[in-house]
Amino acid sequence: MNRLFLALGLMTLPLGAHAATSPDPWPGSPVLVRLFSLPAGRADGERLSRTLALTPAQIAELRRLARVEAAYGQAGRQVIGRQEAARLNARIAVMRVEKDRKVRALLGAKYPAFRQWVRVWWAGQVRAAR
């Protein structure tokens, strides 16, 4: 049971203290998993793809990055101690930076629109969850 809570918590840890109150979930939250891996987010992922006119190659790469993001969430289920959790948290922090770099390079001029779309979408998700 504790491993499950740790796994869920690891993927939602903010990069900085200000991130907890920030309406911008990127790159600290599993946005790509929610949009491109979870069945509940499929329609939203398709809407993002249409809105930004993403190419099939861009969509495929975002899906691949979502799988990487999900793998880190799964890795949290195997964590057994504080030292192991600290090492995983450090790896997650590196993954988030790398994820942002890859998405920025992938989307190019569409990256600012992606960030804006995600902020608005995320705010709607938070409102709906309340």
Secondary structure, 3 states (H helix, E strand, C coil): CHHHHHHHHHCCCCCCHHHHCCCCCCCCCCHHHHHHCCHHHHHHHHHHHHHCCCCHHHHHHHHHHHHHHHHHHHHHHHCCCHHHHHHHHHHHHHHHHHHHHHHHHHHHHHHHHHHHHHHHHHHHHHHHHC
